[in-house]
Each structure stands twice: as structure tokens, then as C-alpha cells.
């Protein structure tokens, strides 16, 4: 989605969006000189707003929380890959798997 739609959907001011992009809290796709935001960006912006306004988390705290969430996401992706690889190498040879407990 374009920047204008993103601002409407998230109820953010353009200055706040610029700050969050500069901080690296939001990472929109670039298409030439335009930015394109995803649904993940909308959810992340809502989280940032909730952290700051609802919970009183300062900028340094938001930075730490987002970094930890990004690490967690990366680890979950790695775990899925490892599990998929282990299931693929098992070849259905009668071993126990998570579904058959």
C-alpha cells in the first residue's frame, strides 16, 4: 500500500512515520522513489503505538522490544527449516514424529 493509505490506516502523522522509518522500526519496500507498506508494517506500527502510548515505553525500549521480536521471528523461521529438513531426511522410515507422539 502507498504511504498515504498507510498513514490513514495507522492514524499516524507523516513526521512520526518518517522518524520510525529512520529509526529502522518500519522497513517499507522501495519502488523507485516510492515506499510500499505491507500488512505486517501496519501491525508493527500499531504495536509501536501501543508500546509508546498504551504502555509508556520510551524510544530505547521500543528499539529493544522490536529487536527481540525480530530475533524471535528469525529463530522461529530457522526452527521451521530445521524441522522440515529433519522430516525430509527421516523419509518416513518408521521413526516417531511430532504428529504420532
C-alpha positions as CSV (number, residue, x, y, z in Angstrom):
1,X,0.0,0.0,0.0
2,X,1.1,3.5,-0.6
3,X,2.3,5.9,2.1
4,X,-1.0,7.9,2.1
5,X,-3.1,4.8,2.7
6,X,-0.7,3.6,5.4
7,X,-1.0,6.9,7.2
8,X,-4.8,6.7,7.2
9,X,-4.9,3.1,8.3
10,X,-2.5,3.6,11.2
11,X,-3.6,7.1,12.1
12,X,0.0,8.3,12.1
13,X,1.3,11.7,11.2
14,X,3.9,11.8,8.4
15,X,6.6,13.1,10.7
16,X,6.1,10.2,13.1
17,X,6.3,7.7,10.1
18,X,9.5,9.4,8.9
19,X,11.0,9.0,12.4
20,X,10.0,5.4,12.6
21,X,11.5,4.6,9.2
22,X,14.7,6.5,10.0
23,X,15.0,4.5,13.3
24,X,14.5,1.3,11.3
25,X,11.4,0.3,13.2
26,X,9.5,0.1,9.9
27,X,11.1,-1.2,6.7
28,X,8.9,-0.5,3.8
29,X,9.7,-1.9,0.3
30,X,11.1,0.7,-2.1
31,X,9.7,1.0,-5.6
32,X,11.8,3.7,-7.2
33,X,11.3,6.8,-5.1
34,X,8.0,5.4,-3.6
35,X,7.5,3.3,-0.5
36,X,5.2,0.3,-0.3
37,X,3.9,-0.8,3.1
38,X,2.5,-4.3,3.9
39,X,0.0,-5.5,6.4
40,X,3.0,-6.5,8.6
41,X,4.0,-2.9,8.6
42,X,0.5,-1.9,9.7
43,X,0.6,-4.4,12.6
44,X,4.1,-3.3,13.6
45,X,3.1,0.4,13.6
46,X,0.1,-0.5,15.8
47,X,2.4,-2.4,18.1
48,X,4.8,0.6,18.3
49,X,2.0,3.0,19.0
50,X,0.6,0.6,21.7
51,X,4.0,0.3,23.3
52,X,4.6,4.0,23.4
53,X,1.1,5.3,24.2
54,X,-0.6,2.4,26.0
55,X,2.4,1.1,28.0
56,X,4.6,4.2,28.2
57,X,7.6,2.5,26.7
58,X,10.3,5.0,25.6
59,X,12.2,5.0,22.3
60,X,15.1,3.0,23.6
61,X,12.6,0.4,25.0
62,X,10.8,0.2,21.7
63,X,14.0,-0.4,19.9
64,X,15.0,-3.2,22.2
65,X,11.5,-4.8,22.0
66,X,11.4,-4.7,18.2
67,X,14.9,-6.1,18.1
68,X,13.9,-9.0,20.3
69,X,10.7,-9.6,18.3
70,X,12.8,-9.7,15.1
71,X,15.2,-12.1,16.6
72,X,12.4,-14.3,17.8
73,X,10.9,-14.3,14.3
74,X,14.2,-15.2,12.8
75,X,14.6,-18.1,15.2
76,X,11.1,-19.4,14.5
77,X,11.9,-19.4,10.8
78,X,15.2,-21.3,11.4
79,X,13.4,-23.8,13.6
80,X,10.8,-24.4,10.9
81,X,13.6,-25.0,8.4
82,X,15.3,-27.4,10.7
83,X,12.1,-29.3,11.4
84,X,11.3,-29.5,7.7
85,X,14.8,-30.8,6.9
86,X,14.6,-33.4,9.6
87,X,11.3,-34.6,8.4
88,X,12.6,-34.8,4.9
89,X,15.7,-36.7,5.9
90,X,13.6,-39.1,8.0
91,X,12.0,-40.4,4.9
92,X,9.0,-41.9,6.8
93,X,11.2,-44.8,8.0
94,X,9.0,-45.7,10.9
95,X,10.5,-43.2,13.3
96,X,8.5,-41.2,15.8
97,X,7.4,-37.8,14.7
98,X,5.6,-34.9,16.4
99,X,2.2,-35.9,14.9
100,X,2.3,-39.5,16.1
101,X,3.6,-38.7,19.6
